Amino acid sequence: MRQYVYYIIMLATLGMGACSTQQKSVYFSENSQNNPGVFTQKMDRVKDLTIQPDDILAIKVTTISSMSMSEKSPVNIFNEGGTSYTISETTANGNSGGMQTNGYLVDANGNIDFPVVGKFSVGGKTLRQVKDGLSMKLKDYVKDPIVEARIINYKVTVLGEVGRPGTITAPNHRISVVDAVAAAGDVLLTGRKDNVLIVRETDGVREFARLNLNSTNIFSSPYYYLKQNDIVYVEAARLRRQQNSEFTQVYLPVFSTLISTMLAIYGIIVLSK
């Protein structure tokens, strides 16, 4: 009889311990090979991003003659335009901070209002095309202009079962879904890695794609590298959804505790006889 009591106490203890065991977050568990050798996967070239409405462009114009930093340099008029913006978001490396700079908001028609030049079309163009086109325009006003341009609000949004949901900026205009999830604090144990939703708007069409972060096949997906304004949603696992149930959230833990306590007391009483 006592032998059975030992077994009961042992199983109850193991059951309680298993509930508190910390689980580790695992990625790319599917398609994994036991062979320690290296295997390769062909990568497609990432296409240059194109500028979209609501992007904010930071544009700086310089010339060889303006390198003297003269306050009367004619190029200064092109660097004093734009609207002051404060970008306070989490960057792709997980750091949070604020940045204030002048920028040009791309309107719904894909245009910006640039000093002296006036309306200038940038929508659907790459940054290189914008630099070259604006340089050609400015040659009528300054000699040998050099134009630098970047998107200061290149951002994606990560929602759902992650450590820090929110908006993430990518200063280098390139961010993958893995980078975005890492910057958002990783997927929680209550989140699903096998069904991550990507929402993307392209030319007035909204796309919905699903990625499996447990599979190495995501590296060849056209949605692996995110585009500006993409939304990444990590769905709650079944365990998380069950927590919304009053029974599983309130009564089940109480019942489990009572049963474990009763078994422990019964075992002590039997052993004391």
Secondary structure, 3 states (H helix, E strand, C coil): CHHHHHHHHHHHHHHHHHHCCCCCCCCCCCCCCCCCCCCCCCCCCCCCCCCCCCCEEEEEEECCHHHHCCCCCCCHHHHCCCEEEEEEEEECCCCEEEEEEEEEECCCCCEEEECCCEEEECCCCCHHHHHHHHHHHHCCCCCCCEEEEEECCCEEEEEECECCCEEEECCCCCCEHHHHHHHCCCECCCECCCCEEEEEEECCEEEEEEECCCCHHHHHCCCCECCCCCEEEECECHHHHHCCCHHHHHHHHHHHHHHHHHHHHHHHHHHHC
